[in-house]
């Protein structure tokens, strides 16, 4: 579990980041522990160190113009392996992933409205087995903030996280000892909504950090238990409402001429369980080969005890096609 030290460290990093002298990646050490995490965290810290250098230069860029400032990129990653008379073993493989990343920002002198969209969905087929889901995420966030002449601006925000398709896990049958494919999540299940209000600080589109009071709703069938309240052991709920503290910090940095690093760390803690923090840390490093081909590395770290007490990590390295729609 993550206690008061986690909250203090989060605030400390946000203060450092506002000064443009440190990268918030080190915060995660105060939230996640375990020997098996060290290599992943070290890699992310290295990305953070690389990203720190261009931050000051990006701060000096001219401000975005008023009105809409939009970007929308769609992509497709493909992997295919075919074996014929291959004596060294292996199986035919086919994998594909569709992804979309978008930002829709409307800016005025006294206020701005920023919308972020991320969609990923992919499947993998190994040998004669059926296609299995390997990527599945829908993330949308909408933030309205107003300039009141302070260093920090008041904001209200709404965030949605869910998935498109059913998910399965492999569990060992105690009687037979064989692996059994078990349904573990459903279509748009679980679905998380978070509304928050507080204060935010930003440097154009290169950096932002915010802290506020939040309402979090979790929707999930009792069959999967993502909305289950641990304080009611005799009942499995399909809806859970929590009030608490929400924090988010993000960067968007040009590491090199053709390399972009984006990262966002989201934290939430309910008032009645301030020793427990939900963590979602999404990192992507994208290298542009040409106008249509990119190489990307994504590491998504999730720690949410409503799902599992273990830290979840998803890493994807991909070469694929990209097309800028906006």
Sine and cosine of phi, psi and omega as CSV:
sin_phi,cos_phi,sin_psi,cos_psi,sin_omega,cos_omega
0.00,0.00,0.31,-0.95,-0.07,-1.00
-0.88,-0.48,0.82,-0.57,-0.15,-0.99
-0.96,-0.27,-0.46,-0.89,-0.07,-1.00
-0.90,0.45,-0.50,0.87,0.03,-1.00
-0.87,0.50,-0.56,0.83,0.02,-1.00
-0.90,0.44,-0.69,0.73,0.00,-1.00
-0.90,0.43,-0.69,0.72,0.00,-1.00
-0.89,0.46,-0.65,0.76,-0.01,-1.00
-0.92,0.39,-0.59,0.81,0.03,-1.00
-0.89,0.46,-0.72,0.70,0.00,-1.00
-0.90,0.43,-0.65,0.76,0.00,-1.00
-0.87,0.49,-0.72,0.70,-0.01,-1.00
-0.91,0.42,-0.65,0.76,0.03,-1.00
-0.87,0.50,-0.65,0.76,0.03,-1.00
-0.91,0.41,-0.67,0.74,0.02,-1.00
-0.89,0.45,-0.67,0.74,-0.06,-1.00
-0.91,0.41,-0.58,0.81,0.03,-1.00
-0.87,0.49,-0.46,0.89,0.06,-1.00
-0.99,0.11,-0.10,1.00,0.05,-1.00
0.96,0.29,0.37,0.93,-0.09,-1.00
-0.92,-0.39,-0.16,0.99,-0.05,-1.00
-0.58,-0.81,0.34,-0.94,-0.01,-1.00
-0.94,-0.34,0.69,-0.72,-0.17,-0.98
-0.96,0.29,-0.01,1.00,-0.06,-1.00
-0.85,0.53,-0.54,0.84,-0.04,-1.00
-0.91,0.42,-0.31,0.95,0.03,-1.00
-0.83,0.56,-0.58,0.82,-0.14,-0.99
-0.90,0.44,-0.40,0.92,0.04,-1.00
-0.90,0.44,-0.45,0.89,0.01,-1.00
-0.99,0.17,-0.19,0.98,-0.05,-1.00
-0.95,-0.32,-0.53,0.85,-0.12,-0.99
-0.85,-0.52,0.73,-0.68,0.06,-1.00
-0.78,-0.63,0.26,-0.97,0.03,-1.00
0.78,-0.63,0.67,-0.74,-0.05,-1.00
-0.89,0.45,-0.58,0.81,-0.08,-1.00
-0.95,0.32,-0.13,0.99,-0.01,-1.00
-1.00,-0.09,-0.19,0.98,-0.21,-0.98
-0.89,0.46,-0.67,0.74,-0.04,-1.00
-0.91,0.42,-0.66,0.76,-0.03,-1.00
-0.92,0.39,-0.73,0.68,-0.02,-1.00
-0.90,0.44,-0.64,0.77,0.02,-1.00
-0.87,0.49,-0.67,0.75,0.02,-1.00
-0.88,0.47,-0.67,0.74,-0.01,-1.00
-0.92,0.38,-0.60,0.80,0.04,-1.00
-0.90,0.43,-0.62,0.78,0.05,-1.00
-0.88,0.47,-0.66,0.75,0.07,-1.00
-0.87,0.48,-0.64,0.77,0.01,-1.00
-0.90,0.44,-0.67,0.75,0.02,-1.00
-0.90,0.44,-0.66,0.75,0.05,-1.00
-0.88,0.48,-0.63,0.78,-0.08,-1.00
-0.97,0.25,-0.35,0.94,-0.07,-1.00
-0.90,0.44,-0.65,0.76,-0.10,-0.99
-0.84,0.54,-0.72,0.69,-0.06,-1.00
-0.98,0.20,-0.05,1.00,-0.11,-0.99
-0.88,0.48,-0.71,0.70,-0.02,-1.00
-0.89,0.46,-0.66,0.76,0.00,-1.00
-0.90,0.43,-0.61,0.79,-0.02,-1.00
-0.94,0.33,-0.49,0.87,0.03,-1.00
-0.87,0.50,-0.45,0.89,-0.09,-1.00
-1.00,0.07,-0.05,1.00,0.03,-1.00
-0.90,0.43,0.48,-0.88,0.01,-1.00
-0.92,0.38,0.46,-0.89,-0.09,-1.00
-0.93,0.37,0.42,-0.91,0.03,-1.00
-0.92,0.39,0.55,-0.83,0.02,-1.00
-0.94,0.33,0.37,-0.93,0.07,-1.00
-0.93,0.38,0.39,-0.92,-0.05,-1.00
0.99,-0.15,-0.32,-0.95,-0.04,-1.00
-0.98,0.20,0.72,-0.69,0.14,-0.99
-0.80,-0.61,0.99,-0.10,-0.18,-0.98
-0.91,-0.42,0.49,-0.87,0.15,-0.99
-0.54,-0.84,0.65,-0.76,0.01,-1.00
-0.52,-0.85,0.88,-0.48,-0.06,-1.00
-0.83,-0.56,0.77,-0.64,0.08,-1.00
-0.92,-0.39,0.53,-0.85,-0.04,-1.00
-0.52,-0.85,0.30,-0.95,0.03,-1.00
-0.62,-0.79,0.85,-0.53,0.07,-1.00
-0.96,-0.28,0.72,-0.70,-0.02,-1.00
-0.77,-0.63,0.66,-0.75,0.11,-0.99
-0.72,-0.70,0.77,-0.64,-0.03,-1.00
-0.59,-0.80,0.78,-0.62,0.05,-1.00
-0.75,-0.66,0.81,-0.59,0.05,-1.00
-0.84,-0.54,0.77,-0.64,0.00,-1.00
-0.91,-0.42,0.72,-0.69,0.03,-1.00
-0.68,-0.73,0.86,-0.51,-0.06,-1.00
0.81,0.59,0.63,0.78,-0.06,-1.00
-1.00,-0.03,0.91,-0.42,-0.15,-0.99
-1.00,0.08,-0.19,0.98,-0.09,-1.00
-1.00,-0.04,0.13,0.99,0.05,-1.00
1.00,0.03,0.18,-0.98,-0.04,-1.00
0.87,-0.49,0.15,-0.99,-0.01,-1.00
-0.69,-0.72,0.43,-0.90,0.10,-0.99
-0.88,0.48,0.62,-0.79,-0.06,-1.00
-0.70,-0.72,0.67,-0.74,0.10,-1.00
-0.66,-0.75,0.82,-0.57,0.00,-1.00
-0.65,-0.76,0.61,-0.79,0.07,-1.00
-0.60,-0.80,0.51,-0.86,0.04,-1.00
-0.63,-0.78,0.79,-0.61,0.11,-0.99
-0.97,-0.23,0.68,-0.73,0.00,-1.00
-0.61,-0.79,0.48,-0.88,0.05,-1.00
-0.62,-0.79,0.75,-0.67,0.09,-1.00
-0.80,-0.60,0.78,-0.63,-0.04,-1.00
-0.64,-0.77,0.52,-0.85,0.14,-0.99
-0.70,-0.72,0.78,-0.63,-0.03,-1.00
-0.79,-0.61,0.98,-0.20,-0.11,-0.99
-0.90,-0.43,0.83,-0.56,0.10,-1.00
-0.93,-0.36,0.86,-0.51,-0.13,-0.99
-0.86,-0.50,0.70,-0.71,0.13,-0.99
-0.77,-0.64,0.27,-0.96,-0.05,-1.00
-0.83,0.56,-0.56,0.83,-0.09,-1.00
-0.96,-0.29,-0.13,0.99,-0.02,-1.00
-0.34,-0.94,0.29,-0.96,0.09,-1.00
-0.52,-0.86,0.44,-0.90,-0.03,-1.00
-0.78,-0.62,0.92,-0.39,-0.10,-0.99
-0.91,-0.41,0.79,-0.61,0.01,-1.00
-0.85,-0.53,0.74,-0.67,-0.02,-1.00
-0.84,-0.54,0.71,-0.70,-0.01,-1.00
-0.77,-0.64,0.72,-0.70,0.10,-0.99
-0.67,-0.75,0.81,-0.58,0.03,-1.00
-0.77,-0.63,0.79,-0.62,0.14,-0.99
-0.68,-0.73,0.67,-0.74,0.06,-1.00
-0.44,-0.90,0.78,-0.63,-0.02,-1.00
-0.42,-0.91,0.36,-0.93,0.02,-1.00
-0.68,-0.74,0.39,-0.92,-0.02,-1.00
-0.73,-0.68,0.68,-0.73,0.06,-1.00
-0.86,-0.50,0.83,-0.56,-0.02,-1.00
-0.90,-0.44,0.90,-0.44,-0.01,-1.00
0.89,0.46,-0.73,-0.68,-0.02,-1.00
-1.00,-0.02,0.06,1.00,-0.02,-1.00
-0.96,0.29,0.24,-0.97,0.03,-1.00
-0.96,0.27,0.29,-0.96,0.10,-1.00
-0.90,0.44,0.72,-0.69,0.07,-1.00
-0.90,-0.44,0.60,-0.80,0.00,-1.00
-0.93,0.37,0.75,-0.66,0.04,-1.00
-0.87,-0.48,-0.40,0.92,0.03,-1.00
-0.66,-0.75,0.70,-0.72,0.01,-1.00
-0.24,-0.97,0.97,-0.23,0.01,-1.00
-0.42,-0.91,0.67,-0.74,0.17,-0.98
-0.81,-0.59,0.88,-0.47,-0.02,-1.00
-0.78,-0.62,0.80,-0.60,0.02,-1.00
-0.66,-0.75,0.69,-0.73,-0.01,-1.00
-0.62,-0.78,0.71,-0.71,0.01,-1.00
-0.78,-0.62,0.80,-0.60,-0.08,-1.00
-0.75,-0.66,0.78,-0.63,0.12,-0.99
-0.92,-0.40,0.81,-0.58,0.03,-1.00
-0.74,-0.67,0.44,-0.90,-0.07,-1.00
-0.78,-0.62,0.70,-0.71,0.02,-1.00
-0.99,0.12,0.90,-0.43,-0.01,-1.00
-0.92,-0.39,0.24,0.97,0.05,-1.00
1.00,-0.02,0.04,1.00,0.05,-1.00
-0.99,-0.12,0.12,-0.99,0.11,-0.99
-0.93,0.36,-0.46,0.89,0.03,-1.00
-0.91,-0.42,0.49,-0.87,-0.06,-1.00
-0.89,-0.45,0.63,-0.78,0.13,-0.99
-0.93,0.36,0.52,-0.86,-0.03,-1.00
-0.57,-0.82,0.35,-0.94,0.25,-0.97
-0.76,-0.65,0.57,-0.82,-0.10,-1.00
-0.57,-0.82,0.41,-0.91,0.10,-0.99
-0.67,-0.74,0.70,-0.71,-0.05,-1.00
-0.73,-0.68,0.64,-0.77,0.04,-1.00
-0.80,-0.59,0.72,-0.70,0.10,-1.00
-0.70,-0.71,0.76,-0.65,0.04,-1.00
-0.28,-0.96,-0.20,-0.98,0.04,-1.00
-0.69,-0.73,0.24,-0.97,-0.07,-1.00
-1.00,-0.06,-0.54,0.84,-0.26,-0.97
-0.78,-0.63,0.26,-0.97,0.06,-1.00
-0.91,0.41,0.50,-0.87,0.03,-1.00
-0.83,-0.55,0.51,-0.86,-0.03,-1.00
-0.79,-0.62,0.51,-0.86,0.14,-0.99
-0.82,-0.57,0.39,-0.92,0.04,-1.00
-0.99,-0.17,0.84,-0.54,0.02,-1.00
-0.83,-0.56,0.57,-0.82,-0.03,-1.00
-0.99,0.11,0.80,-0.60,0.05,-1.00
-0.95,0.31,0.82,-0.58,-0.08,-1.00
-0.91,0.41,-0.51,0.86,-0.06,-1.00
-0.99,0.17,-0.69,0.72,-0.10,-0.99
-0.99,-0.17,-0.36,0.93,-0.04,-1.00
0.98,0.19,0.10,0.99,-0.01,-1.00
-1.00,-0.09,0.39,-0.92,0.03,-1.00
-0.98,0.20,0.73,-0.69,-0.02,-1.00
-0.88,-0.48,0.75,-0.66,0.02,-1.00
-0.98,0.18,0.89,-0.46,-0.12,-0.99
-0.86,-0.51,0.73,-0.68,0.05,-1.00
-0.93,0.36,0.83,-0.56,-0.08,-1.00
-0.88,-0.48,-0.25,0.97,0.04,-1.00
-0.39,-0.92,0.30,-0.95,-0.10,-0.99
-0.86,-0.51,-0.10,-1.00,0.05,-1.00
-0.93,0.38,0.84,-0.55,-0.10,-0.99
0.80,0.60,0.57,0.82,-0.03,-1.00
-0.60,-0.80,0.92,-0.39,0.17,0.99
-0.99,0.14,0.33,-0.94,0.07,-1.00
-0.78,-0.63,0.80,-0.60,-0.03,-1.00
-0.89,-0.45,0.75,-0.67,0.13,-0.99
-0.86,-0.52,0.71,-0.71,0.02,-1.00
-0.71,-0.70,0.85,-0.52,0.11,-0.99
-0.94,-0.33,0.66,-0.75,-0.05,-1.00
-0.57,-0.82,0.36,-0.93,0.06,-1.00
-0.54,-0.84,0.67,-0.74,-0.02,-1.00
0.04,-1.00,-0.69,-0.72,-0.02,-1.00
-0.77,-0.64,0.56,-0.83,-0.04,-1.00
-0.73,-0.68,0.44,-0.90,0.07,-1.00
-0.74,-0.67,0.68,-0.73,-0.05,-1.00
-0.55,-0.83,0.38,-0.92,0.11,-0.99
-0.83,-0.55,1.00,-0.03,-0.09,-1.00
0.76,0.65,-0.74,-0.67,0.04,-1.00
-0.97,-0.23,0.18,0.98,-0.04,-1.00
-0.99,0.11,-0.49,0.87,-0.08,-1.00
-0.40,-0.92,0.58,-0.81,0.18,-0.98
-0.51,-0.86,0.44,-0.90,0.17,-0.99
-0.54,-0.84,0.56,-0.83,-0.02,-1.00
-0.52,-0.85,0.40,-0.92,0.03,-1.00
-0.56,-0.83,0.74,-0.67,-0.05,-1.00
-0.29,-0.96,0.04,-1.00,0.10,-1.00
-1.00,0.05,0.64,-0.77,-0.13,-0.99
-0.69,-0.73,0.47,-0.88,0.21,-0.98
-0.92,-0.38,0.76,-0.65,-0.02,-1.00
-0.83,-0.56,0.81,-0.59,0.07,-1.00
-0.92,-0.40,0.71,-0.70,0.05,-1.00
-0.87,-0.49,0.82,-0.57,0.03,-1.00
-0.92,-0.39,0.81,-0.58,0.00,-1.00
-0.27,-0.96,0.62,-0.78,0.07,-1.00
-0.88,0.48,0.57,-0.82,0.05,-1.00
-0.89,0.45,-0.28,0.96,0.05,-1.00
-0.91,0.41,-0.51,0.86,-0.04,-1.00
-0.98,-0.19,-0.52,0.85,0.14,-0.99
0.99,0.16,0.26,0.97,-0.01,-1.00
-0.93,0.36,-0.41,0.91,0.01,-1.00
-0.99,-0.14,0.14,0.99,-0.06,-1.00
-0.92,0.40,0.69,-0.72,0.04,-1.00
-1.00,-0.05,0.89,-0.46,-0.03,-1.00
-0.91,0.42,-0.27,0.96,0.01,-1.00
-0.99,0.16,-0.10,0.99,0.05,-1.00
-0.83,-0.56,0.98,0.19,-0.11,-0.99
-0.91,0.40,-0.32,0.95,-0.04,-1.00
-1.00,0.00,0.03,1.00,-0.05,-1.00
-0.63,-0.78,0.62,-0.79,0.07,-1.00
-0.93,-0.37,0.94,-0.33,-0.07,-1.00
-0.99,0.13,0.41,-0.91,0.11,-0.99
-0.95,-0.32,0.06,1.00,0.07,-1.00
-0.54,-0.84,0.67,-0.74,0.03,-1.00
-0.67,-0.74,0.74,-0.67,0.01,-1.00
-0.88,-0.47,0.78,-0.63,-0.01,-1.00
-0.74,-0.67,0.57,-0.82,0.16,-0.99
-0.90,-0.43,0.60,-0.80,-0.06,-1.00
-0.08,-1.00,-0.41,-0.91,-0.01,-1.00
-0.95,-0.31,0.73,-0.68,0.03,-1.00
-0.86,-0.52,0.68,-0.74,0.05,-1.00
-0.70,-0.71,0.58,-0.81,0.06,-1.00
-0.58,-0.82,0.65,-0.76,0.04,-1.00
-0.64,-0.76,0.71,-0.70,-0.05,-1.00
-0.56,-0.83,0.42,-0.91,0.07,-1.00
-0.71,-0.71,0.44,-0.90,0.11,-0.99
-0.62,-0.79,0.98,-0.21,-0.19,-0.98
-0.80,-0.60,0.67,-0.75,0.14,-0.99
-1.00,0.06,0.97,-0.24,-0.05,-1.00
-0.95,0.30,-0.72,0.69,0.10,-1.00
-0.71,-0.70,-0.01,-1.00,-0.07,-1.00
-0.85,0.52,-0.57,0.82,-0.05,-1.00
-0.89,-0.45,0.35,0.94,-0.09,-1.00
-0.75,-0.67,0.80,-0.60,-0.05,-1.00
-0.86,-0.51,0.73,-0.69,0.05,-1.00
-0.90,-0.44,0.81,-0.59,0.08,-1.00
-0.82,-0.58,0.59,-0.81,-0.03,-1.00
-0.45,-0.89,0.61,-0.80,0.08,-1.00
-0.58,-0.81,0.78,-0.62,0.02,-1.00
-0.93,-0.38,0.88,-0.47,0.03,-1.00
-0.93,-0.37,0.74,-0.68,0.02,-1.00
-0.79,-0.62,0.59,-0.81,0.09,-1.00
-0.55,-0.83,0.70,-0.72,0.09,-1.00
-0.67,-0.74,0.78,-0.62,0.03,-1.00
-0.96,0.28,0.53,-0.85,-0.04,-1.00
-0.88,0.48,-0.54,0.84,-0.03,-1.00
-1.00,0.09,-0.04,1.00,0.06,-1.00
-0.61,-0.80,0.89,0.46,-0.06,-1.00
-0.94,0.33,-0.12,0.99,0.07,-1.00
-1.00,0.01,0.03,1.00,-0.01,-1.00
-0.83,-0.56,0.78,-0.62,-0.01,-1.00
-0.84,-0.55,0.74,-0.68,0.17,-0.99
-1.00,0.08,0.76,-0.66,-0.07,-1.00
-0.83,-0.56,0.74,-0.67,0.14,-0.99
-0.70,-0.71,0.91,-0.42,-0.07,-1.00
-0.81,-0.58,0.94,-0.34,-0.09,-1.00
-0.94,-0.35,0.85,-0.52,-0.04,-1.00
-0.81,-0.59,0.73,-0.68,0.05,-1.00
-0.67,-0.74,0.78,-0.63,0.11,-0.99
-0.90,-0.43,0.88,-0.48,-0.08,-1.00
-0.87,-0.49,0.79,-0.61,0.06,-1.00
-0.93,-0.38,0.81,-0.59,-0.03,-1.00
-1.00,0.03,0.88,-0.47,0.04,-1.00
-0.99,0.14,-0.75,0.66,0.13,-0.99
-0.45,-0.89,-0.27,-0.96,-0.09,-1.00
-0.91,0.41,-0.32,0.95,-0.10,-0.99
-0.82,-0.58,-0.14,0.99,-0.06,-1.00
-0.84,-0.54,0.77,-0.63,0.02,-1.00
-0.77,-0.64,0.42,-0.91,0.20,-0.98
-0.90,-0.43,0.75,-0.66,-0.07,-1.00
-0.72,-0.70,0.56,-0.83,0.11,-0.99
-0.83,-0.56,0.86,-0.51,0.01,-1.00
-0.86,-0.52,0.74,-0.67,0.09,-1.00
-0.79,-0.62,0.88,-0.47,0.01,-1.00
-0.91,-0.42,0.85,-0.53,-0.01,-1.00
-0.91,-0.41,0.79,-0.61,-0.02,-1.00
-0.77,-0.64,0.76,-0.65,0.12,-0.99
-0.78,-0.63,0.96,-0.28,-0.04,-1.00
-0.56,-0.83,0.95,-0.32,-0.14,-0.99
-0.95,0.32,-0.24,0.97,0.11,-0.99
-0.92,0.40,-0.41,0.91,0.05,-1.00
-1.00,-0.08,-0.78,0.63,0.05,-1.00
-0.27,-0.96,0.47,-0.89,0.03,-1.00
-0.98,0.20,-0.17,0.99,0.04,-1.00
-1.00,0.02,0.53,-0.85,0.05,-1.00
-0.96,0.28,0.78,-0.62,-0.01,-1.00
-0.99,-0.10,0.70,-0.71,0.01,-1.00
-0.73,-0.69,0.75,-0.66,0.09,-1.00
-0.83,-0.56,0.82,-0.58,-0.01,-1.00
-0.82,-0.57,0.72,-0.70,-0.01,-1.00
-0.66,-0.76,0.83,-0.56,0.10,-0.99
-0.92,-0.38,0.83,-0.55,-0.17,-0.99
-0.61,-0.79,0.56,-0.83,0.20,-0.98
-0.90,-0.43,0.84,-0.54,-0.10,-1.00
-0.41,-0.91,-0.04,-1.00,0.00,-1.00
-1.00,-0.02,0.63,-0.77,0.04,-1.00
-0.73,-0.68,0.60,-0.80,0.06,-1.00
-0.63,-0.78,0.79,-0.61,-0.01,-1.00
-1.00,0.08,0.91,-0.41,-0.01,-1.00
-0.99,0.12,-0.49,0.87,0.02,-1.00
-0.72,-0.70,0.00,0.00,0.00,0.00
